[in-house]
Amino acid sequence: MPDSPVEPGLPSRIFPPDLEDGDVYPGVFPYTRGIQPTMYRGRLWTMRQYAGFGTAEESNARYRYLLSQGVTGLSVAFDLPTQMGYDSDHPLASGEVGRVGVAIDSIDDMERLFADIPLERVSTSMTINATAIVLLAMYVVLARRRGVPPAALNGTVQNDILKEYVARGTYIYPPRPSLRIVTDVFAWCGREMPNWNTISISGYHIREAGSTAVQEVAFTLANAIAYVEQARAAGLDIDRIGQRLSFFFAAHNDFIEEIAKFRAARRLWAHIMRDRFGVQSPKAQQLRFHAQTAGSTLTAQQPDNNIVRVAVQAMAAVLGGTQSLHCNGRDEALALPTETSATLALRTQQIIAAETGVANTVDPVGGSWVIEERTRQIERDAAALIARIDEFGGTLAAIERGWIQRQIQEAAYQAQLAVDRGEQTIVGVNRFQSNEDVSIPLLRIPEEVEARQRAAVASVRASRDADLVARRIADIEAAAREGRNLMPPIIEAVDARATLGEMADALRRVFGVHAPAD
């Protein structure tokens, strides 16, 4: 029995007697109550606001504004062409440039995106997957040009390609070469960027696609198992790599279930890493996660109701022990958030931290009978789903057979039926409706954004050393064919001002593109 890290004056046993000793104390395996002994009494969660739209200059202005308002970490949203590996002047990019995130075509855009932002002092999270290796390389080159070594950088690149095949769809290459790219990032960052989280294994998008809370935990951890197995097969040290794995979950409306979900995920992962993979490092056994309030729960009807939804969801994430949090804006069922909505979303986090008192106690809900029982139930049910995936031969096999996709689709269908039948209430949608016409200011992306970005790409191509770029692109292709780590040649190509689309095309020529089964 370890010494009790609970607050002075509290009895050492204030929890149900059937809990394991480790579950009694935060910061102790299996970390049910949190990964740190003091949790937010020692350090608050990182307050992020996910942002990115239009051009790099416009997004930079939003970032600097959010930092001035108290944001402690940036979270970058990229537009769809950037996510899919197309330059802004590609025919398939037409109509999508800068719409759902910022357009990044070259290192020139990255320099504008982070102008006047001290990379060595700001934690940056990038929601990017199929082209994650390219965007990370751009960030590294930008830092080096400013005299900041990669080892001084702190942040996360999402880099979770498996969930794209089952929930989101922004994949490029087939699953197996995509996993190779993920592992290359693991290996390179393990040597050069020890403070960087090399992946954010995402349940958020699985939940947004319609999964249940149990499925969100199970499928996320099953994906994580696949990444760890891939890293081990590549000869990487799992005790070391495991310390830089992070997770990303949704925070939904069922307050009790969501708190329990986060606790169950931590406990499950700790046992998976220790018992399945033999990991000894406590940091590699700990599930560290970012949470985002649930976009799929926001409604266009009565949008001010979303303020309440977001506050409840954010509180669940905090009581569940998140390390990082983003709150959605009230207007995100209609458009990207305005500056006013983003500020209100940030203030939601700040009020929870400063005014509610929940951060003053290590684990305010620990020992609640309903929380503990729900945690056990989610853990048990999620473990059963993971075992089912193991029977298929692992996550890749289950994805290739379409089993995981079908589970999510069926859950989404049943959830919609419950709403349609009135069994599940959505305030303002199927109950408590209002005929009042509600109008709120929305962020509009001007049509000229695409023209400006296309002109910027043309300027890059006209002003760079074309022969040098051609050699750098050829080296990326060679590295892909020969099995060499892709980060070094991609970094060199970025530095020569190759575009994202050119680098993605080099890998397309080697790996091909993924065609989902009918």
Secondary structure, DSSP 8 states (H G I E B T S, - for coil): -----S-TTS-S--S-TTS-HHHHSTTSTT-TT-SSSSGGGT---EEEEEE--BSHHHHHHHHHHHHHTT--EEEEEB-HHHHHT--TTSGGGTTTTTSSSB---SHHHHHHHTTT--TTTSEEEEE--TTHHHHHHHHHHHHHHTT--GGG--EEE----HHIIIII----S-HHHHHHHHHHHHHHHHHH-TTEE-EEEESHHHHHTT--HHHHHHHHHHHHHHHHHHHHHTT--HHHHGGGEEEEEEE-S-HHHHHHHHHHHHHHHHHIIIIIT----HHHH---EEEEE-GGG--SSSTTHHHHHHHHHHHHHHHTT-SEEE---TTTTTSS--HHHHHHHHHHHHHHHHHS-GGGSS-TTTT-HHHHHHHHHHHHHHHHHHHHHHHHTSHHHHHHTTHHHHHHHHHHHHHHHHHHTTSS--BTTTBS---S----------THHHHHHHHHHHHHHHHS-HHHHHHHHHHHHHHHHHT--SHHHHHHHHHTT--HHHHHHHHHHHH-------
